[in-house]
Amino acid sequence: MSKNTQFDQSISSFAKAVVTTETLWLLTDEHGCMMLNSEDEDCVPVWSEQVLADAWINGEWQSCKAEAVTINDWLNRWVPGLVDDDLAVVVNPDQQAMGIVLLPDELAYEIERCRKKRTK
């Protein structure tokens, strides 16, 4: 399987999961949402399931809590804000902070595409 195929399948799986539950997950603390830094991007980590987000609540992030964000809130509030702030998102990062980095509008496109398929 090529990297592009794995990438497409991972994003598709994430989009299907959040469309099914109408929710995605962030980690927040009293200062706002948590950030990860890659070589090139400042990223907001997002997870398709609360259990995946909860796995990050330890160490320096032990004061965080998993926060549910509805798809509508994500698309209408978060995506424009992240674009304005020139931030990326990292999808379902694992414990080594490895995940797929996307621009917020790229992720929004995939979610919308999955929503449209589901309503057909």
N, CA, C and O atoms as a printed pandas DataFrame, in Angstrom:
     atom_number atom_name residue_name chain_id  residue_number  x_coord  y_coord  z_coord
0              1         N          MET        A               1    0.848   -1.175    0.000
1              2        CA          MET        A               1    0.000    0.000    0.000
2              3         C          MET        A               1    0.893    1.237    0.000
3              4         O          MET        A               1    1.832    1.325    0.791
4              5         N          SER        A               2    0.606    2.183   -0.874
5              6        CA          SER        A               2    1.424    3.386   -0.956
6              7         C          SER        A               2    1.098    4.326    0.193
7              8         O          SER        A               2    0.053    4.219    0.833
8              9         N          LYS        A               3    2.026    5.257    0.439
9             10        CA          LYS        A               3    1.793    6.241    1.499
10            11         C          LYS        A               3    0.546    7.057    1.208
11            12         O          LYS        A               3   -0.223    7.353    2.122
12            13         N          ASN        A               4    0.329    7.429   -0.061
13            14        CA          ASN        A               4   -0.859    8.216   -0.398
14            15         C          ASN        A               4   -2.137    7.440   -0.115
15            16         O          ASN        A               4   -3.117    8.014    0.360
16            17         N          THR        A               5   -2.140    6.135   -0.404
17            18        CA          THR        A               5   -3.310    5.316   -0.130
18            19         C          THR        A               5   -3.556    5.230    1.373
19            20         O          THR        A               5   -4.699    5.344    1.816
20            21         N          GLN        A               6   -2.505    5.030    2.160
21            22        CA          GLN        A               6   -2.640    4.995    3.620
22            23         C          GLN        A               6   -3.155    6.332    4.141
23            24         O          GLN        A               6   -4.029    6.373    5.008
24            25         N          PHE        A               7   -2.610    7.421    3.609
25            26        CA          PHE        A               7   -3.033    8.765    3.991
26            27         C          PHE        A               7   -4.518    8.933    3.711
27            28         O          PHE        A               7   -5.276    9.357    4.583
28            29         N          ASP        A               8   -4.936    8.598    2.482
29            30        CA          ASP        A               8   -6.341    8.746    2.096
30            31         C          ASP        A               8   -7.250    7.904    2.983
31            32         O          ASP        A               8   -8.317    8.362    3.390
32            33         N          GLN        A               9   -6.833    6.673    3.285
33            34        CA          GLN        A               9   -7.643    5.801    4.128
34            35         C          GLN        A               9   -7.730    6.324    5.551
35            36         O          GLN        A               9   -8.789    6.247    6.174
36            37         N          SER        A              10   -6.639    6.851    6.070
37            38        CA          SER        A              10   -6.652    7.400    7.438
38            39         C          SER        A              10   -7.579    8.603    7.539
39            40         O          SER        A              10   -8.360    8.712    8.485
40            41         N          ILE        A              11   -7.495    9.499    6.574
41            42        CA          ILE        A              11   -8.359   10.687    6.585
42            43         C          ILE        A              11   -9.809   10.278    6.383
43            44         O          ILE        A              11  -10.702   10.806    7.046
44            45         N          SER        A              12  -10.047    9.349    5.481
45            46        CA          SER        A              12  -11.404    8.865    5.233
46            47         C          SER        A              12  -11.982    8.211    6.482
47            48         O          SER        A              12  -13.145    8.443    6.814
48            49         N          SER        A              13  -11.199    7.406    7.173
49            50        CA          SER        A              13  -11.655    6.762    8.414
50            51         C          SER        A              13  -11.977    7.798    9.482
51            52         O          SER        A              13  -12.984    7.682   10.182
52            53         N          PHE        A              14  -11.119    8.812    9.608
53            54        CA          PHE        A              14  -11.362    9.875   10.576
54            55         C          PHE        A              14  -12.670   10.588   10.234
55            56         O          PHE        A              14  -13.516   10.782   11.107
56            57         N          ALA        A              15  -12.840   10.977    8.973
57            58        CA          ALA        A              15  -14.040   11.704    8.552
58            59         C          ALA        A              15  -15.293   10.868    8.790
59            60         O          ALA        A              15  -16.295   11.389    9.279
60            61         N          LYS        A              16  -15.253    9.588    8.454
61            62        CA          LYS        A              16  -16.419    8.709    8.670
62            63         C          LYS        A              16  -16.768    8.639   10.155
63            64         O          LYS        A              16  -17.939    8.703   10.528
64            65         N          ALA        A              17  -15.756    8.509   10.989
65            66        CA          ALA        A              17  -16.003    8.413   12.436
66            67         C          ALA        A              17  -16.639    9.684   12.982
67            68         O          ALA        A              17  -17.595    9.609   13.753
68            69         N          VAL        A              18  -16.126   10.849   12.596
69            70        CA          VAL        A              18  -16.690   12.089   13.150
70            71         C          VAL        A              18  -18.059   12.400   12.546
71            72         O          VAL        A              18  -18.903   13.000   13.211
72            73         N          VAL        A              19  -18.286   12.004   11.309
73            74        CA          VAL        A              19  -19.613   12.202   10.719
74            75         C          VAL        A              19  -20.628   11.284   11.396
75            76         O          VAL        A              19  -21.767   11.686   11.631
76            77         N          THR        A              20  -20.225   10.069   11.706
77            78        CA          THR        A              20  -21.121    9.118   12.374
78            79         C          THR        A              20  -21.545    9.638   13.750
79            80         O          THR        A              20  -22.717    9.546   14.116
80            81         N          THR        A              21  -20.598   10.180   14.506
81            82        CA          THR        A              21  -20.915   10.660   15.858
82            83         C          THR        A              21  -21.270   12.147   15.886
83            84         O          THR        A              21  -21.741   12.657   16.902
84            85         N          GLU        A              22  -21.039   12.850   14.750
85            86        CA          GLU        A              22  -21.252   14.297   14.656
86            87         C          GLU        A              22  -20.362   15.075   15.625
87            88         O          GLU        A              22  -20.676   16.205   16.001
88            89         N          THR        A              23  -19.239   14.451   16.025
89            90        CA          THR        A              23  -18.372   15.032   17.054
90            91         C          THR        A              23  -16.914   14.728   16.752
91            92         O          THR        A              23  -16.577   13.647   16.270
92            93         N          LEU        A              24  -16.061   15.693   17.043
93            94        CA          LEU        A              24  -14.631   15.418   17.124
94            95         C          LEU        A              24  -14.146   15.945   18.451
95            96         O          LEU        A              24  -14.864   16.671   19.139
96            97         N          TRP        A              25  -12.921   15.581   18.817
97            98        CA          TRP        A              25  -12.429   15.825   20.171
98            99         C          TRP        A              25  -11.140   16.626   20.164
99           100         O          TRP        A              25  -10.254   16.402   19.340
100          101         N          LEU        A              26  -11.051   17.571   21.103
101          102        CA          LEU        A              26   -9.851   18.372   21.349
102          103         C          LEU        A              26   -9.459   18.192   22.808
103          104         O          LEU        A              26  -10.239   17.689   23.616
104          105         N          LEU        A              27   -8.251   18.605   23.131
105          106        CA          LEU        A              27   -7.854   18.696   24.534
106          107         C          LEU        A              27   -7.742   20.164   24.896
107          108         O          LEU        A              27   -7.136   20.952   24.171
108          109         N          THR        A              28   -8.333   20.520   26.024
109          110        CA          THR        A              28   -8.297   21.902   26.473
110          111         C          THR        A              28   -7.864   21.974   27.930
111          112         O          THR        A              28   -7.970   21.004   28.681
112          113         N          ASP        A              29   -7.372   23.152   28.307
113          114        CA          ASP        A              29   -7.116   23.463   29.714
114          115         C          ASP        A              29   -7.601   24.885   29.946
115          116         O          ASP        A              29   -8.302   25.446   29.104
116          117         N          GLU        A              30   -7.238   25.467   31.069
117          118        CA          GLU        A              30   -7.736   26.811   31.397
118          119         C          GLU        A              30   -7.252   27.879   30.414
119          120         O          GLU        A              30   -7.805   28.978   30.390
120          121         N          HIS        A              31   -6.246   27.583   29.613
121          122        CA          HIS        A              31   -5.701   28.550   28.651
122          123         C          HIS        A              31   -6.250   28.379   27.239
123          124         O          HIS        A              31   -5.992   29.213   26.370
124          125         N          GLY        A              32   -6.997   27.318   27.003
125          126        CA          GLY        A              32   -7.539   27.072   25.670
126          127         C          GLY        A              32   -7.177   25.688   25.179
127          128         O          GLY        A              32   -6.916   24.783   25.972
128          129         N          CYS        A              33   -7.162   25.529   23.864
129          130        CA          CYS        A              33   -6.893   24.188   23.327
130          131         C          CYS        A              33   -5.391   23.954   23.220
131          132         O          CYS        A              33   -4.602   24.879   23.033
132          133         N          MET        A              34   -5.035   22.696   23.345
133          134        CA          MET        A              34   -3.624   22.301   23.323
134          135         C          MET        A              34   -3.090   22.326   21.900
135          136         O          MET        A              34   -3.841   22.180   20.936
136          137         N          MET        A              35   -1.791   22.511   21.788
137          138        CA          MET        A              35   -1.126   22.607   20.491
138          139         C          MET        A              35    0.036   21.629   20.451
139          140         O          MET        A              35    0.657   21.331   21.471
140          141         N          LEU        A              36    0.313   21.140   19.258
141          142        CA          LEU        A              36    1.524   20.378   18.982
142          143         C          LEU        A              36    2.310   21.153   17.935
143          144         O          LEU        A              36    1.731   21.850   17.102
144          145         N          ASN        A              37    3.610   21.031   17.981
145          146        CA          ASN        A              37    4.447   21.718   17.011
146          147         C          ASN        A              37    5.193   20.702   16.174
147          148         O          ASN        A              37    5.870   19.822   16.705
148          149         N          SER        A              38    5.066   20.827   14.856
149          150        CA          SER        A              38    5.852   19.998   13.946
150          151         C          SER        A              38    7.000   20.859   13.441
151          152         O          SER        A              38    7.154   22.006   13.861
152          153         N          GLU        A              39    7.789   20.314   12.557
153          154        CA          GLU        A              39    8.904   21.091   12.018
154          155         C          GLU        A              39    8.427   22.358   11.320
155          156         O          GLU        A              39    9.064   23.407   11.408
156          157         N          ASP        A              40    7.300   22.246   10.629
157          158        CA          ASP        A              40    6.831   23.350    9.802
158          159         C          ASP        A              40    5.567   24.030   10.291
159          160         O          ASP        A              40    5.257   25.139    9.858
160          161         N          GLU        A              41    4.836   23.391   11.180
161          162        CA          GLU        A              41    3.499   23.873   11.514
162          163         C          GLU        A              41    3.249   23.886   13.019
163          164         O          GLU        A              41    3.787   23.066   13.763
164          165         N          ASP        A              42    2.423   24.830   13.445
165          166        CA          ASP        A              42    1.796   24.773   14.758
166          167         C          ASP        A              42    0.443   24.121   14.523
167          168         O          ASP        A              42   -0.326   24.576   13.676
168          169         N          CYS        A              43    0.146   23.064   15.260
169          170        CA          CYS        A              43   -1.024   22.231   14.980
170          171         C          CYS        A              43   -1.930   22.087   16.190
171          172         O          CYS        A              43   -1.475   22.030   17.333
172          173         N          VAL        A              44   -3.217   22.030   15.909
173          174        CA          VAL        A              44   -4.209   21.669   16.906
174          175         C          VAL        A              44   -4.505   20.181   16.713
175          176         O          VAL        A              44   -4.987   19.786   15.652
176          177         N          PRO        A              45   -4.226   19.352   17.720
177          178        CA          PRO        A              45   -4.546   17.933   17.583
178          179         C          PRO        A              45   -6.051   17.703   17.715
179          180         O          PRO        A              45   -6.704   18.282   18.583
180          181         N          VAL        A              46   -6.589   16.852   16.845
181          182        CA          VAL        A              46   -8.010   16.483   16.875
182          183         C          VAL        A              46   -8.109   14.965   16.817
183          184         O          VAL        A              46   -7.322   14.298   16.146
184          185         N          TRP        A              47   -9.091   14.437   17.532
185          186        CA          TRP        A              47   -9.286   13.001   17.583
186          187         C          TRP        A              47  -10.717   12.665   17.209
187          188         O          TRP        A              47  -11.633   13.460   17.414
188          189         N          SER        A              48  -10.891   11.475   16.658
189          190        CA          SER        A              48  -12.218   11.018   16.252
190          191         C          SER        A              48  -12.986   10.376   17.409
191          192         O          SER        A              48  -14.201   10.200   17.324
192          193         N          GLU        A              49  -12.287   10.030   18.480
193          194        CA          GLU        A              49  -12.930    9.375   19.619
194          195         C          GLU        A              49  -12.378    9.943   20.922
195          196         O          GLU        A              49  -11.198   10.279   21.021
196          197         N          GLN        A              50  -13.255   10.042   21.918
197          198        CA          GLN        A              50  -12.834   10.572   23.209
198          199         C          GLN        A              50  -11.723    9.734   23.827
199          200         O          GLN        A              50  -10.799   10.282   24.428
200          201         N          VAL        A              51  -11.801    8.419   23.690
201          202        CA          VAL        A              51  -10.791    7.553   24.302
202          203         C          VAL        A              51   -9.397    7.860   23.746
203          204         O          VAL        A              51   -8.413    7.770   24.480
204          205         N          LEU        A              52   -9.298    8.216   22.477
205          206        CA          LEU        A              52   -8.005    8.563   21.883
206          207         C          LEU        A              52   -7.474    9.883   22.446
207          208         O          LEU        A              52   -6.279   10.023   22.702
208          209         N          ALA        A              53   -8.369   10.838   22.632
209          210        CA          ALA        A              53   -7.964   12.113   23.240
210          211         C          ALA        A              53   -7.581   11.913   24.703
211          212         O          ALA        A              53   -6.580   12.457   25.170
212          213         N          ASP        A              54   -8.381   11.132   25.420
213          214        CA          ASP        A              54   -8.116   10.877   26.847
214          215         C          ASP        A              54   -6.743   10.251   27.073
215          216         O          ASP        A              54   -6.123   10.474   28.113
216          217         N          ALA        A              55   -6.269    9.475   26.112
217          218        CA          ALA        A              55   -4.961    8.813   26.259
218          219         C          ALA        A              55   -3.831    9.824   26.388
219          220         O          ALA        A              55   -2.751    9.482   26.871
220          221         N          TRP        A              56   -4.059   11.057   25.967
221          222        CA          TRP        A              56   -3.036   12.115   26.039
222          223         C          TRP        A              56   -3.035   12.853   27.364
223          224         O          TRP        A              56   -2.138   13.656   27.621
224          225         N          ILE        A              57   -4.030   12.594   28.216
225          226        CA          ILE        A              57   -4.148   13.328   29.477
226          227         C          ILE        A              57   -3.198   12.716   30.493
227          228         O          ILE        A              57   -3.595   11.900   31.324
228          229         N          ASN        A              58   -1.937   13.124   30.412
229          230        CA          ASN        A              58   -0.899   12.689   31.340
230          231         C          ASN        A              58    0.305   13.607   31.164
231          232         O          ASN        A              58    0.332   14.449   30.266
232          233         N          GLY        A              59    1.283   13.438   32.019
233          234        CA          GLY        A              59    2.496   14.246   31.918
234          235         C          GLY        A              59    2.186   15.733   31.882
235          236         O          GLY        A              59    1.431   16.238   32.713
236          237         N          GLU        A              60    2.766   16.425   30.926
237          238        CA          GLU        A              60    2.566   17.872   30.856
238          239         C          GLU        A              60    1.130   18.254   30.489
239          240         O          GLU        A              60    0.747   19.416   30.628
240          241         N          TRP        A              61    0.342   17.302   30.027
241          242        CA          TRP        A              61   -1.048   17.576   29.665
242          243         C          TRP        A              61   -2.038   16.997   30.667
243          244         O          TRP        A              61   -3.216   16.832   30.350
244          245         N          GLN        A              62   -1.566   16.683   31.886
245          246        CA          GLN        A              62   -2.446   16.045   32.859
246          247         C          GLN        A              62   -3.563   16.958   33.363
247          248         O          GLN        A              62   -4.546   16.473   33.923
248          249         N          SER        A              63   -3.427   18.265   33.174
249          250        CA          SER        A              63   -4.490   19.173   33.605
250          251         C          SER        A              63   -5.536   19.402   32.511
251          252         O          SER        A              63   -6.460   20.196   32.687
252          253         N          CYS        A              64   -5.390   18.716   31.403
253          254        CA          CYS        A              64   -6.321   18.883   30.279
254          255         C          CYS        A              64   -7.572   18.032   30.461
255          256         O          CYS        A              64   -7.624   17.115   31.280
256          257         N          LYS        A              65   -8.569   18.376   29.667
257          258        CA          LYS        A              65   -9.762   17.540   29.578
258          259         C          LYS        A              65  -10.135   17.419   28.107
259          260         O          LYS        A              65   -9.898   18.331   27.315
260          261         N          ALA        A              66  -10.716   16.291   27.759
261          262        CA          ALA        A              66  -11.201   16.087   26.393
262          263         C          ALA        A              66  -12.488   16.899   26.227
263          264         O          ALA        A              66  -13.388   16.841   27.064
264          265         N          GLU        A              67  -12.552   17.645   25.144
265          266        CA          GLU        A              67  -13.724   18.474   24.879
266          267         C          GLU        A              67  -14.324   18.079   23.541
267          268         O          GLU        A              67  -13.644   18.059   22.515
268          269         N          ALA        A              68  -15.617   17.766   23.576
269          270        CA          ALA        A              68  -16.346   17.427   22.358
270          271         C          ALA        A              68  -16.677   18.702   21.588
271          272         O          ALA        A              68  -17.098   19.700   22.171
272          273         N          VAL        A              69  -16.481   18.655   20.280
273          274        CA          VAL        A              69  -16.853   19.759   19.392
274          275         C          VAL        A              69  -17.759   19.178   18.317
275          276         O          VAL        A              69  -17.384   18.223   17.636
276          277         N          THR        A              70  -18.939   19.745   18.164
277          278        CA          THR        A              70  -19.833   19.249   17.125
278          279         C          THR        A              70  -19.247   19.565   15.749
279          280         O          THR        A              70  -18.464   20.501   15.592
280          281         N          ILE        A              71  -19.635   18.778   14.774
281          282        CA          ILE        A              71  -19.149   19.038   13.409
282          283         C          ILE        A              71  -19.546   20.438   12.959
283          284         O          ILE        A              71  -18.742   21.144   12.351
284          285         N          ASN        A              72  -20.778   20.845   13.251
285          286        CA          ASN        A              72  -21.210   22.186   12.835
286          287         C          ASN        A              72  -20.352   23.268   13.464
287          288         O          ASN        A              72  -19.962   24.223   12.792
288          289         N          ASP        A              73  -20.054   23.125   14.758
289          290        CA          ASP        A              73  -19.174   24.087   15.434
290          291         C          ASP        A              73  -17.781   24.075   14.806
291          292         O          ASP        A              73  -17.173   25.122   14.587
292          293         N          TRP        A              74  -17.292   22.871   14.523
293          294        CA          TRP        A              74  -15.964   22.742   13.912
294          295         C          TRP        A              74  -15.929   23.475   12.572
295          296         O          TRP        A              74  -15.034   24.283   12.325
296          297         N          LEU        A              75  -16.888   23.196   11.726
297          298        CA          LEU        A              75  -16.892   23.767   10.374
298          299         C          LEU        A              75  -17.158   25.269   10.377
299          300         O          LEU        A              75  -16.562   26.006    9.592
300          301         N          ASN        A              76  -18.039   25.722   11.246
301          302        CA          ASN        A              76  -18.457   27.129   11.219
302          303         C          ASN        A              76  -17.636   28.062   12.092
303          304         O          ASN        A              76  -17.518   29.249   11.788
304          305         N          ARG        A              77  -17.064   27.540   13.176
305          306        CA          ARG        A              77  -16.290   28.395   14.083
306          307         C          ARG        A              77  -14.809   28.080   14.066
307          308         O          ARG        A              77  -13.976   28.963   13.864
308          309         N          TRP        A              78  -14.487   26.806   14.283
309          310        CA          TRP        A              78  -13.092   26.428   14.449
310          311         C          TRP        A              78  -12.286   26.576   13.167
311          312         O          TRP        A              78  -11.209   27.171   13.172
312          313         N          VAL        A              79  -12.805   26.037   12.068
313          314        CA          VAL        A              79  -12.035   26.081   10.819
314          315         C          VAL        A              79  -11.694   27.513   10.416
315          316         O          VAL        A              79  -10.527   27.793   10.145
316          317         N          PRO        A              80  -12.668   28.440   10.365
317          318        CA          PRO        A              80  -12.293   29.817   10.006
318          319         C          PRO        A              80  -11.285   30.435   10.979
319          320         O          PRO        A              80  -10.390   31.167   10.556
320          321         N          GLY        A              81  -11.421   30.151   12.265
321          322        CA          GLY        A              81  -10.485   30.687   13.256
322          323         C          GLY        A              81   -9.085   30.139   13.085
323          324         O          GLY        A              81   -8.106   30.880   13.174
324          325         N          LEU        A              82   -8.985   28.841   12.838
325          326        CA          LEU        A              82   -7.677   28.229   12.633
326          327         C          LEU        A              82   -7.018   28.751   11.357
327          328         O          LEU        A              82   -5.813   29.000   11.326
328          329         N          VAL        A              83   -7.818   28.914   10.311
329          330        CA          VAL        A              83   -7.284   29.469    9.056
330          331         C          VAL        A              83   -6.779   30.892    9.298
331          332         O          VAL        A              83   -5.684   31.244    8.861
332          333         N          ASP        A              84   -7.568   31.705    9.988
333          334        CA          ASP        A              84   -7.161   33.089   10.290
334          335         C          ASP        A              84   -5.875   33.132   11.113
335          336         O          ASP        A              84   -5.049   34.028   10.936
336          337         N          ASP        A              85   -5.709   32.163   12.012
337          338        CA          ASP        A              85   -4.521   32.113   12.875
338          339         C          ASP        A              85   -3.354   31.375   12.235
339          340         O          ASP        A              85   -2.300   31.218   12.851
340          341         N          ASP        A              86   -3.545   30.920   10.990
341          342        CA          ASP        A              86   -2.496   30.216   10.239
342          343         C          ASP        A              86   -2.026   28.958   10.972
343          344         O          ASP        A              86   -0.829   28.681   11.051
344          345         N          LEU        A              87   -2.995   28.199   11.507
345          346        CA          LEU        A              87   -2.694   26.957   12.217
346          347         C          LEU        A              87   -3.121   25.758   11.381
347          348         O          LEU        A              87   -4.022   25.862   10.549
348          349         N          ALA        A              88   -2.483   24.643   11.601
349          350        CA          ALA        A              88   -2.840   23.382   10.961
350          351         C          ALA        A              88   -3.524   22.495   12.001
351          352         O          ALA        A              88   -3.624   22.860   13.172
352          353         N          VAL        A              89   -3.987   21.339   11.563
353          354        CA          VAL        A              89   -4.521   20.327   12.477
354          355         C          VAL        A              89   -3.721   19.048   12.286
355          356         O          VAL        A              89   -3.219   18.773   11.196
356          357         N          VAL        A              90   -3.610   18.281   13.342
357          358        CA          VAL        A              90   -3.003   16.955   13.256
358          359         C          VAL        A              90   -4.080   15.964   13.686
359          360         O          VAL        A              90   -4.634   16.054   14.781
360          361         N          VAL        A              91   -4.360   15.019   12.793
361          362        CA          VAL        A              91   -5.481   14.100   12.943
362          363         C          VAL        A              91   -5.050   12.837   13.679
363          364         O          VAL        A              91   -4.096   12.165   13.288
364          365         N          ASN        A              92   -5.777   12.528   14.755
365          366        CA          ASN        A              92   -5.550   11.328   15.554
366          367         C          ASN        A              92   -4.074   11.063   15.847
367          368         O          ASN        A              92   -3.575    9.973   15.564
368          369         N          PRO        A              93   -3.367   12.052   16.415
369          370        CA          PRO        A              93   -1.959   11.778   16.723
370          371         C          PRO        A              93   -1.836   10.658   17.756
371          372         O          PRO        A              93   -2.655   10.535   18.667
372          373         N          ASP        A              94   -0.795    9.852   17.589
373          374        CA          ASP        A              94   -0.545    8.782   18.555
374          375         C          ASP        A              94    0.324    9.322   19.688
375          376         O          ASP        A              94    0.625   10.515   19.730
376          377         N          GLN        A              95    0.719    8.457   20.593
377          378        CA          GLN        A              95    1.484    8.893   21.768
378          379         C          GLN        A              95    2.867    9.434   21.433
379          380         O          GLN        A              95    3.486   10.089   22.271
380          381         N          GLN        A              96    3.362    9.176   20.236
381          382        CA          GLN        A              96    4.642    9.744   19.797
382          383         C          GLN        A              96    4.421   11.025   18.995
383          384         O          GLN        A              96    5.336   11.518   18.336
384          385         N          ALA        A              97    3.196   11.560   19.056
385          386        CA          ALA        A              97    2.799   12.786   18.361
386          387         C          ALA        A              97    2.856   12.627   16.847
387          388         O          ALA        A              97    3.010   13.604   16.113
388          389         N          MET        A              98    2.729   11.386   16.390
389          390        CA          MET        A              98    2.692   11.133   14.958
390          391         C          MET        A              98    1.242   11.107   14.515
391          392         O          MET        A              98    0.417   10.392   15.084
392          393         N          GLY        A              99    0.944   11.883   13.510
393          394        CA          GLY        A              99   -0.399   11.934   12.947
394          395         C          GLY        A              99   -0.327   12.612   11.600
395          396         O          GLY        A              99    0.751   12.996   11.149
396          397         N          ILE        A             100   -1.450   12.758   10.967
397          398        CA          ILE        A             100   -1.505   13.390    9.654
398          399         C          ILE        A             100   -1.779   14.874    9.840
399          400         O          ILE        A             100   -2.776   15.263   10.448
400          401         N          VAL        A             101   -0.885   15.695    9.310
401          402        CA          VAL        A             101   -1.030   17.147    9.396
402          403         C          VAL        A             101   -1.745   17.639    8.147
403          404         O          VAL        A             101   -1.348   17.341    7.021
404          405         N          LEU        A             102   -2.810   18.401    8.376
405          406        CA          LEU        A             102   -3.607   18.975    7.294
406          407         C          LEU        A             102   -3.902   20.431    7.599
407          408         O          LEU        A             102   -3.832   20.862    8.750
408          409         N          LEU        A             103   -4.228   21.173    6.577
409          410        CA          LEU        A             103   -4.782   22.502    6.788
410          411         C          LEU        A             103   -6.235   22.323    7.228
411          412         O          LEU        A             103   -6.887   21.364    6.817
412          413         N          PRO        A             104   -6.746   23.224    8.049
413          414        CA          PRO        A             104   -8.119   23.066    8.545
414          415         C          PRO        A             104   -9.158   22.951    7.432
415          416         O          PRO        A             104  -10.108   22.176    7.550
416          417         N          ASP        A             105   -8.986   23.716    6.353
417          418        CA          ASP        A             105   -9.971   23.644    5.273
418          419         C          ASP        A             105   -9.868   22.336    4.491
419          420         O          ASP        A             105  -10.852   21.911    3.885
420          421         N          GLU        A             106   -8.701   21.689    4.489
421          422        CA          GLU        A             106   -8.579   20.366    3.864
422          423         C          GLU        A             106   -9.369   19.332    4.663
423          424         O          GLU        A             106  -10.062   18.494    4.088
424          425         N          LEU        A             107   -9.262   19.394    5.981
425          426        CA          LEU        A             107  -10.020   18.477    6.821
426          427         C          LEU        A             107  -11.514   18.763    6.694
427          428         O          LEU        A             107  -12.321   17.836    6.631
428          429         N          ALA        A             108  -11.879   20.031    6.657
429          430        CA          ALA        A             108  -13.292   20.408    6.491
430          431         C          ALA        A             108  -13.847   19.835    5.184
431          432         O          ALA        A             108  -14.977   19.346    5.149
432          433         N          TYR        A             109  -13.062   19.895    4.125
433          434        CA          TYR        A             109  -13.477   19.351    2.834
434          435         C          TYR        A             109  -13.756   17.854    2.953
435          436         O          TYR        A             109  -14.772   17.370    2.453
436          437         N          GLU        A             110  -12.861   17.120    3.611
437          438        CA          GLU        A             110  -13.035   15.679    3.759
438          439         C          GLU        A             110  -14.274   15.347    4.594
439          440         O          GLU        A             110  -14.996   14.398    4.287
440          441         N          ILE        A             111  -14.515   16.115    5.634
441          442        CA          ILE        A             111  -15.700   15.895    6.466
442          443         C          ILE        A             111  -16.960   16.172    5.659
443          444         O          ILE        A             111  -17.909   15.389    5.706
444          445         N          GLU        A             112  -16.981   17.262    4.931
445          446        CA          GLU        A             112  -18.147   17.611    4.105
446          447         C          GLU        A             112  -18.385   16.554    3.034
447          448         O          GLU        A             112  -19.527   16.180    2.770
448          449         N          ARG        A             113  -17.322   16.078    2.426
449          450        CA          ARG        A             113  -17.429   15.056    1.387
450          451         C          ARG        A             113  -18.045   13.781    1.972
451          452         O          ARG        A             113  -18.896   13.152    1.342
452          453         N          CYS        A             114  -17.618   13.410    3.157
453          454        CA          CYS        A             114  -18.159   12.227    3.821
454          455         C          CYS        A             114  -19.627   12.436    4.200
455          456         O          CYS        A             114  -20.439   11.517    4.087
456          457         N          ARG        A             115  -19.958   13.630    4.643
457          458        CA          ARG        A             115  -21.355   13.938    4.990
458          459         C          ARG        A             115  -22.251   13.795    3.774
459          460         O          ARG        A             115  -23.344   13.237    3.870
460          461         N          LYS        A             116  -21.801   14.293    2.637
461          462        CA          LYS        A             116  -22.600   14.224    1.415
462          463         C          LYS        A             116  -22.804   12.787    0.972
463          464         O          LYS        A             116  -23.899   12.423    0.543
464          465         N          LYS        A             117  -21.770   11.965    1.069
465          466        CA          LYS        A             117  -21.885   10.550    0.715
466          467         C          LYS        A             117  -22.908    9.861    1.615
467          468         O          LYS        A             117  -23.676    9.006    1.173
468          469         N          ARG        A             118  -22.899   10.247    2.860
469          470        CA          ARG        A             118  -23.778    9.601    3.835
470          471         C          ARG        A             118  -25.253    9.941    3.613
471          472         O          ARG        A             118  -26.130    9.135    3.924
472          473         N          THR        A             119  -25.525   11.123    3.079
473          474        CA          THR        A             119  -26.924   11.542    2.877
474          475         C          THR        A             119  -27.493   11.084    1.543
475          476         O          THR        A             119  -28.677   11.285    1.274
476          477         N          LYS        A             120  -26.662   10.469    0.702
477          478        CA          LYS        A             120  -27.161    9.988   -0.596
478          479         C          LYS        A             120  -27.955    8.726   -0.438
479          480         O          LYS        A             120  -28.451    8.181   -1.424
